[in-house]
Amino acid sequence: MDAVRLIVTSRRSLAAGGEVREVMAEVWQAQALAQAIGSRLAVAGPPELRGEALGLTELAGRGCGVLDAPELAPGELRAGQLTELGDARHTLMYLGGLLGEVGIALVALACAAADEGTYWQCMEAIDAADESRDRVLEMLRRLADREQAIPEREAG
């Protein structure tokens, strides 16, 4: 499935909310999807993105690692459904939005946490989501720099 479609599905599921366990599962799904997208970009994306994409893969993996992995039925792992990235810029714009929403959802969970363990889990996941989003924004900046450099080369 196309990356943007998977991101939109994750955004809708995250926005639907639910019990703490369900929201945490959606946060985990979003981080796993970010990890998969980062991995694809690191291997087959534009060369100027590969280092940042590898960093995104690592950070999103950390985001998954600080959360309890949800029990998913076969075929429910969105990252496993990723078949194509499509336009890197378009995908990254959507992914940045998703990671921002993940951070907001985690702040809400942390504020309402009934126990210290959940609170700290949320805080670590917030940090990972924020750093992942920073990587996405850096990749978007690099793509913009590349697009700006192309007309300069053609004019020269």
Backbone bond lengths (Angstrom), bond angles and torsions (degrees), N, CA, C in turn:
res aa  C-N    CA-C-N  psi(-1)  N-CA   C-N-CA  omega(-1)  CA-C   N-CA-C  phi
1 M - - - 1.444 - - 1.530 108.59 -
2 D 1.284 116.28 149.08 1.452 124.00 179.42 1.528 110.98 -63.05
3 A 1.334 116.89 141.00 1.462 122.48 -177.73 1.526 112.33 -57.50
4 V 1.324 117.46 -44.19 1.468 119.80 -177.57 1.525 110.69 -63.62
5 R 1.316 117.64 -40.17 1.473 119.95 177.48 1.518 111.15 -61.82
6 L 1.320 117.09 -41.18 1.456 120.80 178.21 1.525 111.73 -66.30
7 I 1.325 116.37 -38.97 1.461 120.82 177.86 1.520 110.12 -64.26
8 V 1.322 117.21 -44.57 1.469 121.15 178.63 1.531 110.24 -61.12
9 T 1.318 116.67 -41.45 1.468 120.33 177.12 1.526 110.37 -61.07
10 S 1.324 116.83 -43.25 1.468 120.64 178.57 1.522 111.50 -64.09
11 R 1.326 116.86 -41.48 1.467 120.15 179.49 1.519 110.92 -62.75
12 R 1.321 116.63 -42.43 1.468 120.20 178.73 1.520 111.32 -64.64
13 S 1.313 116.92 -43.96 1.462 121.13 -179.68 1.523 110.96 -65.01
14 L 1.309 117.11 -39.90 1.458 121.35 178.53 1.530 110.32 -66.34
15 A 1.323 116.52 -41.60 1.462 120.83 179.81 1.522 112.42 -67.12
16 A 1.318 117.41 -27.43 1.463 120.92 179.64 1.524 111.55 -66.02
17 G 1.334 116.27 -21.62 1.462 120.40 176.64 1.508 112.68 67.92
18 G 1.308 115.59 -142.10 1.453 121.02 -177.75 1.509 111.02 121.58
19 E 1.305 115.29 -160.40 1.466 122.01 178.20 1.528 109.29 -66.37
20 V 1.319 115.88 160.95 1.464 121.41 179.61 1.531 110.44 -53.44
21 R 1.312 116.81 -45.51 1.463 121.29 -178.67 1.525 111.17 -59.41
22 E 1.331 117.43 -40.43 1.468 121.32 -179.49 1.525 111.55 -68.46
23 V 1.328 116.44 -41.67 1.469 119.62 179.07 1.524 109.76 -66.29
24 M 1.326 116.62 -41.64 1.469 119.64 178.31 1.532 110.68 -62.38
25 A 1.327 117.02 -36.54 1.463 120.60 177.26 1.529 110.08 -64.90
26 E 1.319 117.60 -39.83 1.471 120.57 178.68 1.524 111.26 -68.19
27 V 1.330 116.56 -37.43 1.468 120.22 176.10 1.531 109.45 -62.44
28 W 1.332 116.23 -44.43 1.460 120.59 178.41 1.534 110.37 -60.71
29 Q 1.332 116.50 -44.16 1.479 121.09 178.83 1.536 110.13 -59.37
30 A 1.329 116.70 -43.17 1.468 120.71 -179.23 1.523 110.68 -64.15
31 Q 1.323 117.03 -42.33 1.466 119.97 178.97 1.527 110.68 -66.27
32 A 1.330 116.95 -39.52 1.469 120.18 177.83 1.530 110.61 -63.78
33 L 1.325 116.50 -38.07 1.463 120.51 177.77 1.529 110.40 -66.98
34 A 1.330 117.03 -42.53 1.465 120.43 177.15 1.528 110.34 -61.24
35 Q 1.323 116.98 -39.01 1.461 121.50 177.66 1.537 110.88 -62.52
36 A 1.317 116.40 -44.33 1.464 120.67 -179.85 1.531 111.43 -65.66
37 I 1.320 116.47 -41.89 1.475 120.30 178.87 1.523 109.70 -65.17
38 G 1.333 117.09 -43.95 1.467 120.52 177.38 1.513 111.60 -59.20
39 S 1.314 115.94 -41.95 1.465 120.67 179.61 1.525 111.31 -62.84
40 R 1.320 116.44 -44.68 1.475 120.15 178.53 1.522 111.41 -62.70
41 L 1.345 116.36 -43.33 1.464 119.68 179.55 1.527 111.38 -65.85
42 A 1.326 116.84 -35.58 1.469 120.51 179.62 1.517 111.39 -65.23
43 V 1.327 116.61 -33.71 1.462 121.04 -177.45 1.525 112.12 -87.78
44 A 1.337 116.46 -44.23 1.459 119.38 -170.28 1.525 114.43 -126.76
45 G 1.320 117.50 7.06 1.460 119.77 -178.40 1.516 111.97 -82.99
46 P 1.325 116.04 -179.46 1.465 119.58 176.33 1.532 110.59 -56.22
47 P 1.319 117.55 139.02 1.471 120.91 -175.35 1.529 114.12 -53.81
48 E 1.321 118.21 -36.70 1.465 120.30 -177.36 1.527 112.78 -71.47
49 L 1.326 117.74 -9.30 1.460 121.33 179.44 1.517 113.41 -100.34
50 R 1.284 117.53 -12.22 1.469 120.39 -168.20 1.523 114.18 -61.14
51 G 1.311 118.48 -40.84 1.467 120.62 178.96 1.526 111.71 -65.21
52 E 1.324 116.16 -47.10 1.470 120.63 178.37 1.525 110.71 -65.52
53 A 1.324 116.87 -36.06 1.465 120.40 179.37 1.518 110.82 -65.43
54 L 1.319 116.50 -39.06 1.456 120.01 176.23 1.526 110.17 -63.47
55 G 1.324 116.27 -41.39 1.465 120.34 176.08 1.521 111.63 -61.50
56 L 1.335 117.07 -40.50 1.464 121.23 176.97 1.527 110.11 -60.98
57 T 1.311 116.70 -42.64 1.462 121.10 179.18 1.526 110.49 -58.45
58 E 1.313 116.21 -45.60 1.464 120.95 -179.27 1.531 111.47 -66.58
59 L 1.326 117.23 -45.03 1.465 120.86 -178.07 1.527 111.65 -66.83
60 A 1.317 116.44 -43.35 1.462 119.75 178.90 1.527 110.17 -65.89
61 G 1.327 116.20 -34.37 1.462 119.86 174.94 1.521 111.02 -63.31
62 R 1.316 115.93 -39.55 1.465 120.11 175.44 1.521 110.27 -63.52
63 G 1.343 116.26 -38.97 1.459 120.70 177.11 1.514 112.10 -60.30
64 C 1.314 116.77 -38.88 1.475 120.45 175.70 1.519 110.49 -69.38
65 G 1.324 115.70 -39.11 1.456 120.92 -174.97 1.514 114.55 -66.78
66 V 1.333 117.63 -29.73 1.464 119.54 -179.41 1.525 111.75 -81.24
67 L 1.325 116.46 -12.85 1.468 121.50 179.64 1.520 109.96 -103.85
68 D 1.308 115.55 151.16 1.462 119.37 173.60 1.521 107.93 -70.42
69 A 1.314 116.41 128.65 1.469 120.46 179.38 1.527 109.05 -66.05
70 P 1.328 116.71 129.84 1.469 119.32 179.42 1.520 111.14 -72.85
71 E 1.307 114.97 154.73 1.460 119.47 174.01 1.521 107.35 -83.52
72 L 1.318 115.02 112.72 1.455 120.95 -177.66 1.518 110.18 -114.63
73 A 1.319 114.20 140.19 1.466 119.28 174.70 1.528 108.08 -71.91
74 P 1.325 117.29 157.19 1.467 119.51 177.05 1.541 110.79 -53.38
75 G 1.310 115.14 132.65 1.457 120.14 179.02 1.515 114.29 89.84
76 E 1.349 119.26 -6.71 1.461 121.52 -179.35 1.526 113.40 -86.50
77 L 1.322 118.20 -14.54 1.455 121.27 178.98 1.526 108.57 -73.89
78 R 1.325 116.85 109.03 1.464 120.82 -177.06 1.517 111.96 -62.23
79 A 1.319 117.39 -39.05 1.464 120.38 -179.88 1.523 110.70 -59.61
80 G 1.313 117.18 -32.50 1.455 121.45 178.59 1.520 113.32 -72.75
81 Q 1.331 117.12 -14.54 1.459 122.07 179.74 1.525 112.40 -91.95
82 L 1.332 117.00 -4.79 1.459 121.81 -177.86 1.528 110.03 -67.99
83 T 1.326 115.48 119.04 1.462 119.98 178.39 1.521 112.62 -116.35
84 E 1.340 117.08 -26.78 1.465 119.03 179.02 1.518 110.92 -149.69
85 L 1.333 114.62 147.90 1.462 120.40 -179.96 1.519 112.53 -87.21
86 G 1.304 117.65 -31.31 1.455 119.38 -172.78 1.526 109.61 71.31
87 D 1.310 116.25 -153.47 1.462 122.25 179.52 1.527 109.33 -67.43
88 A 1.335 116.93 123.49 1.466 121.32 -175.62 1.524 111.47 -59.49
89 R 1.315 117.49 -43.83 1.469 120.98 -178.41 1.515 110.98 -61.88
90 H 1.310 116.54 -46.75 1.463 122.49 -179.42 1.533 110.30 -62.22
91 T 1.318 116.40 -46.18 1.461 121.63 179.20 1.522 110.70 -61.31
92 L 1.319 117.23 -44.69 1.460 120.71 -178.79 1.526 111.91 -66.51
93 M 1.304 117.58 -35.78 1.470 119.81 177.24 1.532 110.00 -61.74
94 Y 1.312 116.30 -46.03 1.466 120.28 178.76 1.532 111.39 -66.00
95 L 1.321 116.15 -40.77 1.462 119.87 -179.55 1.526 111.00 -64.72
96 G 1.311 116.90 -40.27 1.469 120.24 176.93 1.517 111.36 -59.85
97 G 1.331 116.50 -41.40 1.464 120.39 176.83 1.516 111.56 -62.77
98 L 1.323 116.56 -43.82 1.465 120.69 179.02 1.526 110.83 -61.20
99 L 1.322 117.32 -45.60 1.461 120.00 -178.49 1.536 111.46 -65.73
100 G 1.316 117.47 -33.65 1.463 120.36 174.05 1.517 111.30 -63.55
101 E 1.329 116.44 -42.47 1.459 121.09 178.57 1.527 111.31 -67.71
102 V 1.321 116.82 -33.85 1.462 121.01 175.41 1.529 109.39 -60.83
103 G 1.321 116.58 -45.75 1.464 120.56 178.66 1.516 112.26 -59.73
104 I 1.319 116.75 -43.24 1.467 121.02 179.24 1.526 110.70 -63.48
105 A 1.326 116.74 -44.30 1.469 120.63 179.06 1.525 110.88 -62.13
106 L 1.322 116.30 -39.65 1.461 120.05 179.89 1.529 112.17 -68.46
107 V 1.324 117.09 -36.87 1.471 119.77 176.18 1.526 109.72 -61.58
108 A 1.331 116.48 -44.25 1.467 120.19 178.46 1.531 110.76 -61.22
109 L 1.330 117.44 -42.28 1.461 120.60 178.49 1.526 111.49 -65.15
110 A 1.328 116.45 -42.06 1.466 120.04 -179.67 1.522 110.82 -63.57
111 C 1.320 116.83 -40.82 1.471 120.53 -179.94 1.525 112.22 -64.72
112 A 1.318 116.47 -30.63 1.469 120.98 -177.38 1.528 112.66 -102.33
113 A 1.327 117.15 6.61 1.468 120.49 -174.94 1.526 111.10 -59.35
114 A 1.311 114.74 133.68 1.464 121.14 -179.65 1.529 111.77 -85.13
115 D 1.315 117.33 -15.66 1.464 119.70 -178.93 1.525 109.67 -141.24
116 E 1.316 114.51 159.94 1.459 120.83 -176.90 1.527 112.61 -66.98
117 G 1.332 116.89 -34.31 1.459 120.46 179.65 1.523 111.88 -61.48
118 T 1.338 116.41 -45.11 1.467 120.80 178.41 1.526 110.18 -64.85
119 Y 1.326 116.20 -41.31 1.463 120.42 179.44 1.531 110.52 -57.30
120 W 1.334 117.39 -51.09 1.457 120.20 -176.90 1.524 112.43 -69.58
121 Q 1.311 116.33 -32.23 1.458 120.18 175.24 1.532 109.02 -61.97
122 C 1.319 115.82 -44.23 1.471 120.62 178.18 1.521 111.13 -63.56
123 M 1.322 117.29 -42.12 1.458 120.38 -178.19 1.534 111.08 -63.04
124 E 1.323 116.76 -42.93 1.461 119.83 178.18 1.527 111.32 -66.64
125 A 1.323 116.48 -37.32 1.468 120.41 178.85 1.529 110.84 -69.96
126 I 1.342 116.92 -34.41 1.471 120.83 175.62 1.521 109.07 -60.71
127 D 1.317 116.28 -46.52 1.464 121.38 179.95 1.533 111.05 -59.58
128 A 1.329 116.50 -45.13 1.470 120.35 179.91 1.521 111.21 -64.95
129 A 1.340 117.46 -42.37 1.470 121.05 179.53 1.526 110.75 -64.60
130 D 1.335 116.20 -40.70 1.461 120.47 -179.92 1.528 111.09 -65.64
131 E 1.323 116.66 -43.95 1.463 119.97 178.45 1.530 111.23 -67.14
132 S 1.325 116.77 -36.95 1.472 120.44 176.82 1.521 109.73 -62.68
133 R 1.322 116.02 -43.76 1.471 120.20 179.01 1.529 110.56 -63.29
134 D 1.327 117.18 -38.87 1.468 120.14 176.25 1.527 111.08 -58.69
135 R 1.326 117.19 -40.44 1.470 120.82 178.05 1.524 110.63 -64.01
136 V 1.329 115.87 -42.28 1.467 120.47 178.79 1.529 109.74 -61.27
137 L 1.323 116.96 -45.32 1.464 120.69 179.85 1.527 111.45 -63.40
138 E 1.321 117.12 -36.80 1.463 120.76 176.84 1.534 110.67 -65.76
139 M 1.323 116.70 -40.17 1.466 118.92 177.48 1.523 110.94 -64.93
140 L 1.320 117.59 -39.05 1.468 120.76 176.88 1.528 110.55 -63.20
141 R 1.330 116.77 -39.32 1.461 120.55 177.86 1.530 110.27 -63.22
142 R 1.324 116.29 -42.25 1.472 119.89 179.70 1.528 111.63 -65.17
143 L 1.317 116.05 -38.31 1.471 119.09 176.55 1.527 110.82 -64.97
144 A 1.317 116.83 -40.08 1.467 120.56 178.12 1.524 110.57 -64.49
145 D 1.334 116.88 -40.82 1.467 120.60 177.20 1.523 110.69 -61.82
146 R 1.332 116.67 -41.10 1.466 121.21 179.86 1.526 110.39 -64.46
147 E 1.337 116.36 -44.68 1.469 120.52 -179.54 1.516 111.03 -64.36
148 Q 1.322 116.14 -34.82 1.461 120.35 179.12 1.527 110.65 -71.94
149 A 1.325 117.69 -33.46 1.461 121.91 -178.38 1.523 112.08 -73.79
150 I 1.321 117.88 -28.43 1.470 120.98 -178.42 1.525 111.72 -61.71
151 P 1.357 120.02 -49.68 1.477 118.73 178.66 1.539 112.12 -63.25
152 E 1.329 117.80 -31.61 1.460 120.33 178.60 1.528 110.28 -65.62
153 R 1.343 116.98 -38.97 1.466 120.61 178.97 1.537 110.45 -67.96
154 E 1.331 115.42 -38.87 1.484 119.66 -179.06 1.519 110.69 -69.43
155 A 1.335 117.57 -32.65 1.458 121.50 -179.92 1.539 111.28 -75.60
156 G 1.345 116.31 -26.45 1.463 120.07 -174.92 1.444 114.21 -86.11
